[in-house]
Amino acid sequence: MFARTTRFFVGLAQRYVPDPYLFAVILTLLVAVAVALAVPGTDLSAIVNAWYAGVWGSQNIFIFALQMILILVCGYTLAQAPLVKRGLRWLADRPNNQVQSAVLVFVTGAVTSFFNWGLGLVVGALLAKEIAKRRDDVDFGFLVAAAYMGFITWASGFSSSIVLANADRASALNWIYKLTKQTVPVSETLGAAYNLVPVFLTIIVLSVALKYMAPEKIRTVDRQRLADADTSEETAATVESRPSFATRVEQAWILNVFVAAAGLYYFVFIAKGALTIDTMIMLFTVAGLLLHWRPIRFIAAFKEAAKTSGPLLLQYPLYGGIMALIVFSPDPDKVDSLAVWLAESFVSGASATTLPFLNYLASIVITLFVPSGGGHWAVQAPISIEAARLLGETSPHYLGKISMSVAFGEQVGNMIQPFWALPLLAIAQLGIRDIMGYCVIALFIGTVLFGGALLLL
């Protein structure tokens, strides 16, 4: 029955799921209609004006978008380092069949996503490609779907924008500090049992589920199409017989070390080891510089990685518009926005025990409209924190759990939100229809495990 259910959703995805850009356009239209119906006093001019403000105007998310793209590109650059690529090739030789291959790709993606979501996305896709080059008994779409399922741990890990923002008093996304003048240390969120236990269980349960999700009919893939360009290695290996001053500078490893040392000095002695969005970008840049060693290798790898960010650059402004629409109100003091209506409809009547769980369910729904951890938190935080305050729960531990309930909903909801699959699909050269059906199963399993943890732990 599990296999039939999987095939059913795979068939639905292949038949009805459009290109992710068109998904964003359709979602924009749906949100605009919902705002017109649910927000009193709204007219066409107000809707268009709010949408423009989010896409290109005063409410655009360009800075945050660039931060997220840099996390992705720096993670991909690191994954292209010769040492990391040799490790991926070694791993690709280990599995003996399709199920073992999928489990290996999923676990690798889940573990690396926990440390850095950008690294997890690209490492899973690159490992899937390496395995597909070696084996003709694996369905490539299934492998790439398993790689994307690993993304279900990202908001529980060290690069979670919500976690990092709430630990940084200066962050514009730290709504807990804005509303309660408190910060939540990473130990109260990432280190909590309600976070670590469901991450572990999700990895175990989904690894078992992949056995029953595996397709019987293997869709073959052109192995030549999967061949790596190895741009960084080829460029770095091209050295003139009589090197010029310019080529000597391009090979000067000391320049990489200089930049890396400056970044590490700042992190250790000035930032005091604080993990924020900016320091995460810096740390993965430093790691890439050191592992590529020579500047020209790093430059070539970064250029190659930047190619995968094109779909994000195309769609991020649209999601800025969706975010602006969902929080739009003609009179915030008197009229609730669509976001407030959605969030309050879930948490109304909640107790201190059930509030995180109900907030989590609301987060899954809102993720479809705002597929960005930080942007999502900005939408939902004021309602969920105010609900906690009304219940008399304002300790950093409880507010940290509230913020993680939003993070859980974000990462689970992303299983059927194609936005973050774009870089992975660009690497694999596949379409969203090739993976979405399998990811629906991951949505169901993740919903139960993370939701249960919020209620029971």
N, C-alpha and C positions, 0 to 999 in steps of 0.2 A: 504494500500500500504506500509505503514511503517513496519507493521508486516511481510509482504511478503519479503520486502527488508532485514530485519533482518534475517529471516529464510534462505534466499539465501546465505548470508555471513556466517552464522553458518554452513550451509552445505558445502560451499567451504573450510572453515577452517578444518572441521572434515575430509575432503577427501584429502586435499593437504598440510596442514601445517605439517612439520616434527618436530621431537624433537628439542628443541632449540640448543642443541650442534651441531646437524647436520646442522641446519640453519646457525650457525656460520661458519662451515666448507664450506658449499656451498657459503656463502657470501665471504669467503676468496678467493675461486676460481674465482668468478665473478670479484672481485676487481683486482685480479692478471691479469686476461685477459684484463680488462679495462685499467690497467696501461700499459700493453704491447702494446695496440692499440693506446692509447692517449698520452703517454709520449715518445717523440722521444729519440733515443739513449739507449733504455732499452733492456737488454737481460735477458735470463733465470737466469744467475748467479746473476745479480744485483737484480732481483725480489726476489729470494730465500734469498739473503743476507739481504735485507731490511726487509723481513718477519721475519727472525730469530732475527734480532736486536730488533724488536718490541715484539716478544713472549718471548724470554729468554735473549736477548743480551743487548746492551748498551742503547736501547730506551725502555726497558720494563717499564711497569706501575705498578710494584709491590708495591711501596710505596703508590701511590694513590689508588690502589686496596685494600690494607689493611685498609686505611682510610675509604673507602666506606663500606667495610665489617664490620668494627667496628661500624659505624653508624647503620647499619642494626642489628647487634647482640645486641648492647646496647639498641636499640629501642625495640627489641623483649624481651630482659631481663626485661625491664621496664614494658612491656605489661603483663608479667607473674606475676607481683607483686600481692599479695592477694587483695589489695585494688582495683587495676585496673581490676582484673578478676571478682571481685564481681560487679563492675560497668558494665562490659560486660554482665554478666548473667542477671542483672537487665534490661539492654537495650534489650536483646534477648527476654524478656517476653512481650515487648510492642507491636510489630506488630501483626496484625490480619489476614494477608493474604500475598500472594507472592509479590505483588507490594509494599506493605508497608515495607516488609522485605528488598527488594532490595534497596528501597530508603533510608531506615535507614542505611544499610551497606555502600551504596555509600557516603552519607553525612558524616557519621562517618569517613570513609577513607579519604575523601577530606579535612575535617577540620584538622584531625590529620596529614595528609601529608603536609599540609601547615606549620605546626609547625616543623615536622621532618619526612622526607620521609621514614626512616626506621621504625619509629613507625607507620606511616600511613599504610604501606604495611601489617604489621603483625596484627595490630588491626582490620583492615577490614577483614582479613582472619579468625581471631579468632572469631570475632562476627558472621561471616557467619556460622562457625562451630556450635556455640552455638545455633543459630536459627534453623539450620538443625536438631539438636538433638531434638528440641521441636516440629517441625512441619513436617508433611508428605505431605503438599500441596505446597511445594516449590521445585524448581529445583536447586540443589546445584551448578551446573555449572553456572547457571544464577546469583546466589548470589555471587559467587567468582568473576565472571566477573564484577559485580557491584562494588565489593571491589577494584578490580584493576583499574576501571575507576576513583576512587577517587585519584589515583596517578597523575591525570592530573593537579593537583595544586602544585605539589612538588617544581618545579623550580621557582614558584612565591612566595615561602615561605622562612622561616627562615633558612632552611638547604640547600638552593640552593648553590651549589658549585661555580657557576658563581658569584652570588651576594657576597658571603663571600670572594671570592678571590679578587674581584675588590675593596673591602673595606680595604684590607690588603696590605700595601705597600710591605711587605716582601714576599708575596705569589709568588711562581714560576708561578702561573697561572694568575697573574695580568698583562695582556697584555696591558691594558689601561695605567698603570703606566710605563711599559716598553717603550711604544711608544710615550706617551705624558707627562710623569712625573706628572700625576694626579691620584688621587684615587677618587672613587665614593662612597659616604656614602650610607648606607643602606636606608636612608630616600629618596634618589633620585631614588631608584629602587623599593624596596618593597612597599614603601609608595606612589608611584605615581598612579594617577587615571588610566592610561593605564594598570596598573597591577591589581589593586584591583577590578575595574569594571568588566573585563572579568572573573575573578575568581568567583565573585558573580553570574554573569549571567550564567556561565557554570554550577554551582551547581544547579541553578534553572531549566535551560533548560534540562539538563540531568536527573534530578529527574522526570520531566514530561515525557521525552522520555522513561524512564524505564517502564512506564505503557504500552506503545505500543510495547516494545521489549519483554515483558514477554512471555515465551513459553506456549502454551496451553497443550502440552503433557509433563507431569512432569516426569523427569528421577529420579527414586527413588535412594536412597543412603543407604548404610549399616550404620545404626546409631552406631553400635558397633565399626566400623572402625574409627568413628569420636571421640570416647571417648578420653578425655585428659588423658595423663599419670600423670599429676600433679606432675611431678618429684620433683619440688622444695618443695612443701608442704609435700610430703611423706618423703623426706630425712630429712627435718627440724623437722618433727614430731617424727623421730626415735631417741629417746634419751635413753641411757643406764640407767638401774635402779640405777646403781652406777657409775655416770659419771666419766670418766677419765680426766686427764689434757687436753688431745687432744680435747675431745668433749666439754669441757668447753670453750676452745679457739674458737672452731668452732661456739659456740653460743654467743660469746662475742660481743654484739652490739657496744661496745665502739670502736672497731677496725673499723667498718664501718663509725662511726661518725668521727673518726680521719681522715680517707682518704677523706671523704666528706668535712670536714672543710678545709683541705688543698687545695682541688680543688676550693672551693668557695672563699677562701682567694685570691688565684691567680687570679681568674676571676674578682673579685671586685677591688682589690688594685693594682694588677700588670698589668693585661690586660685591666683594666679600662672599663670592660663590653663589649669589642670588640668581635663580633661574627665571628669566623673563623671556618674552618672545624675542627681544633683540639679542640677549646673550645666547639663546639657543642658535640663532642664525650665525652668530660669531663663532661659537664652538664648532659647528659643523663646517664652517668655512676654514677654520684653523686645521681641523682634522683633514680636510681635503687638500689643503696646501702641503701638509706634512707627508701625507700618503702619496700624493702625486710627485712630490719632492722638487721637481723642476718647474719653473713658472710656465713654460710653454705647454707642458702636459696639463697643468691645471687650467690654463686658458682654453685649450682645445676641449677639454672635458666639460667645462662650464658652458661653452658655446653649444655643445651637443645637448647638454641637459636643458638649456634654455628653449630648445625647439619644442619640448613637450609642454611648455607653458602657454602656447598659442591658444588652445581652446579655453583656458582659464581667463586669459586676457579678453577673449571675445565675450564670455558669458558673465564674468564678475560684475560688470556694470549693470547688467539686467537684474541680477540678484540684489544689487544695491537699490534698484528701483522697486523691486518686490518688497524689500525691507522697509523702504520709505512708505509704500502704500499700506503695509500691514500695521504700521504705527501711526498712520495719518488720522488726525481728528480736526474738524473745523474749529473746535473750541475744547482744548484738552481739559479745562476746568469743569466742563459740563457734559461733554460727549465722549464716551469711551471709544477708543480705536478698536479695529478688528483684533489686534493682538491682545489687548486687555480683555475683550469679550471672550476670546478663546481661552486664555489662561485662567480667567476667573471662573469660567464655566466648569473647568476641571477641578479647581482647588476649593470651590465653595463648599462649605460643610465639612472640610477636612479636619482631622485631629492631628495632634503632634506626631502620631505614629504614621498616619496615612498620607500626610502632606507631601513628603518626598516622593512617594509612589505615584500619587495623582499628578504631581508636578512632572514626573518622568513621562507619564502617558501624554501629557500636553506637549512635552518637548518632542516626542516622536512625531506628532502631527505638525508642529511648527517647523521641524527640520525640513519638511517637504517644501516650505516656502522660504526658509532662511538656512541654507546648508553651509553655515559657517559658525564654528564654535563661539568665537568672540562676538560676532554680530548677533547670533542667536541669544547669547547671554544678555546682551544689551536690550533685547526685546522682552525677554521673560523675567529677568532679574527683579525689576521694580515690583512686579506683582507677587512673585514667590517670596521675596524678602519681606514685603509688607504683610503677607499672610502669616509668615513665621512670627513677626513682631506682634500681631494680633493674638497669637496663641501663647505669647510670653516666652518664645524660644529664640533667644538672640545670642547664644553662646557661639564662639567661633567654630566649635565642633559641629553644632547643628546647622549653622549657616553654610559651613563647608559641605555638609551632606546635601543641603538644598542645591548648592551650586553643582555638585556632582550628579544630582538627579537630572539636571539639564544636560550635563556632559554625557551621561549614559544615553539619554534619549537622542542626542546628536549622533553618537557613533552607531547606535542600533538603527536609527532612522536612515542613516546614510547607506544602508544596505540596499534600499530601493530608491535612493535619490542619486541620479547618475552624475551629479556634478563632480564629485571627487574621484570618480572612476576615469575621468577624462585623461589625466596624465598616464595612468596605467594602460589605458586602451591605445594611447598614442605610441607607447613603447611597443606594445604587442601587435599593433596594426590590426585591431579588431573593432567591431562595433558594439554598442551597448546591448543590442539584442542577443549577442553571443554569450553574455554572462548574467543578465538580469534574472532569468528564471531560477537559477541556482541560488542567487542571493536572497530571494524571497524566503527560502528555507532558513537561511541564516538570520533573517529578520525575526521569524517566529521563535527560534531558539534563543536568540539574544534577548528578546522581549521578556521571556519567562525568567531567564537566569538573572539578569540585572534587576528586573522588577522585584523578583523574590528576595534578592539581597537587600534592597532598600526597605522591605517590610520586615525581614527577619533578623538582620544583623545590626 
